[in-house]
Amino acid sequence: MNDKNYLLSLLDHSTWANEEFFKIIRELEPEEINRDRDSFMVSIRNSVNHLLVIDKVWLSHMKRETHKFQHLQTILYKNLDDIWEAKDEMNKKIRDYVSNLSDSELEEIIDYQLISGNKGKLPRYMIITHLAMHSAYHRGIIADMFGQIPTQPAGQDIPVWQRFI
């Protein structure tokens, strides 16, 4: 679906859900955020950095620009507040970018090369959908790491979000 309002609502939900998770992460001790976990993402810190890296990669693809990333778990920031500030800024940048796209730009096919080297083509609206789905997937991984602490994850369901907007 390439309806811009729908795509923007996916991004808005993703932003809200990420904010809810960051509220919990901020309450954790730094050693819990940085601790190596039984997860392919290694730590909560790595996971939130990864979300930012992937946003930057896909925004670059959509703008037909190159990105500098060579690793999925590039650590852009060690400090949680710095990560969140950059992620918040990136959320706004992506939303503004999508807001200004025409219907034909949403349909436009984008060639991309993943960090792994795999190449493909997707319409821009599917890349935007992927960004929202990717964040949800990684919030699930972070929720699993919360269980290893143990602490409860935030509710991130759309019906919960709808009560707050």
C-alpha positions in Angstrom: 0.0 0.0 0.0 1.5 3.3 -1.0 -1.0 5.6 0.8 1.1 8.3 2.3 -1.1 8.8 5.3 -0.9 5.1 6.1 2.8 5.1 5.7 3.1 8.1 8.0 1.0 6.4 10.6 3.3 3.4 10.5 6.2 5.7 11.1 4.4 7.5 13.9 3.5 4.3 15.6 7.1 3.1 15.3 8.4 6.3 16.8 5.9 6.1 19.7 6.8 2.5 20.4 10.5 3.2 20.3 10.0 6.1 22.8 8.1 3.7 25.1 11.0 1.3 25.0 13.6 4.1 25.6 11.7 5.1 28.7 12.3 1.7 30.2 15.9 1.5 28.9 16.7 4.9 30.6 15.6 3.4 33.9 18.2 0.6 33.6 21.6 0.7 35.1 24.3 1.3 32.4 25.9 -2.1 33.0 22.5 -3.7 32.0 22.3 -1.6 28.8 25.9 -2.6 27.8 25.9 -6.2 29.2 26.5 -8.9 26.6 23.3 -10.9 26.3 22.2 -14.2 24.9 21.2 -12.5 21.6 22.6 -12.1 18.2 22.4 -8.3 18.8 24.7 -8.8 21.8 23.4 -5.9 23.9 20.6 -3.4 24.3 23.1 -0.6 23.4 24.0 -2.5 20.2 20.3 -2.9 19.4 19.4 0.7 19.6 22.5 1.8 17.7 21.5 -0.8 15.0 18.0 0.8 14.7 19.7 4.2 14.0 22.2 2.7 11.5 19.5 1.0 9.5 17.4 4.1 9.4 20.4 6.0 8.0 21.2 3.2 5.5 17.6 3.1 4.1 17.2 6.9 4.0 20.4 7.0 2.0 19.0 4.4 -0.4 15.7 6.2 -0.8 17.6 9.5 -1.6 19.9 7.6 -4.0 22.9 8.5 -1.8 25.7 6.3 -0.5 26.1 5.5 3.1 29.3 4.8 5.0 28.3 1.8 7.0 30.1 -1.6 6.7 28.7 -3.3 9.8 25.1 -3.9 11.0 26.2 -3.4 14.6 28.1 -0.2 14.1 28.3 1.7 17.4 27.5 5.3 16.6 27.0 6.3 20.2 27.9 4.7 23.6 25.9 7.2 25.6 22.2 6.4 25.7 21.1 10.0 25.6 23.2 10.6 22.5 21.7 7.6 20.8 18.2 8.7 21.6 18.8 12.3 20.5 20.2 11.1 17.2 17.3 8.5 16.8 14.7 11.2 17.5 16.3 13.5 15.0 16.4 10.6 12.4 12.7 9.8 13.0 11.8 13.4 12.2 14.1 13.5 9.2 12.5 10.3 7.8 9.0 11.6 8.5 9.7 14.9 6.8 11.2 13.1 3.9 8.1 10.9 3.4 5.7 13.8 3.9 7.3 15.5 0.9 7.1 12.5 -1.4 4.6 12.5 -4.3 2.6 9.4 -5.2 4.9 8.7 -8.1 7.9 9.0 -5.8 6.4 6.5 -3.4 6.0 4.1 -6.3 9.5 4.6 -7.6 11.7 1.6 -7.7 14.9 2.0 -5.7 18.1 0.0 -6.3 19.9 -0.8 -3.1 22.9 -2.7 -1.8 22.7 -4.1 1.7 25.7 -3.9 4.1 26.1 -7.6 3.5 26.6 -6.9 -0.2 23.2 -8.3 -1.4 21.5 -6.2 -4.0 17.9 -5.7 -4.7 15.1 -3.4 -5.8 12.1 -2.2 -3.9 9.5 0.5 -4.4 10.1 3.4 -2.0 6.8 2.7 -0.2 8.0 -0.8 0.7 11.2 0.6 2.1 9.2 2.9 4.3 7.1 -0.1 5.4 10.3 -2.0 6.1 11.6 0.7 8.4 8.5 0.5 10.6 8.5 -3.4 10.6 12.3 -3.5 11.2 11.9 -1.4 14.3 9.1 -3.7 15.6 11.3 -6.7 15.0 14.2 -5.3 17.0 11.9 -4.1 19.8 11.0 -7.8 20.1 14.7 -8.6 20.5 15.1 -5.9 23.0 12.1 -7.2 24.9 13.8 -10.6 25.0 16.8 -9.0 26.5 14.6 -7.2 29.1 13.5 -10.7 30.1 17.1 -11.6 30.8 17.4 -8.7 33.3 14.4 -9.3 34.2 12.2 -6.2 33.5 9.0 -5.9 31.7 8.9 -4.4 28.1 6.5 -1.6 27.2 3.3 -2.3 25.4 3.7 -1.5 21.8 0.5 -2.7 20.2 -1.4 -0.3 17.9 -4.5 -0.4 20.1 -2.3 0.8 23.1 -0.8 3.6 20.9 -4.3 4.7 19.8 -5.3 5.4 23.4 -2.4 7.8 23.7 -2.7 9.8 20.5 
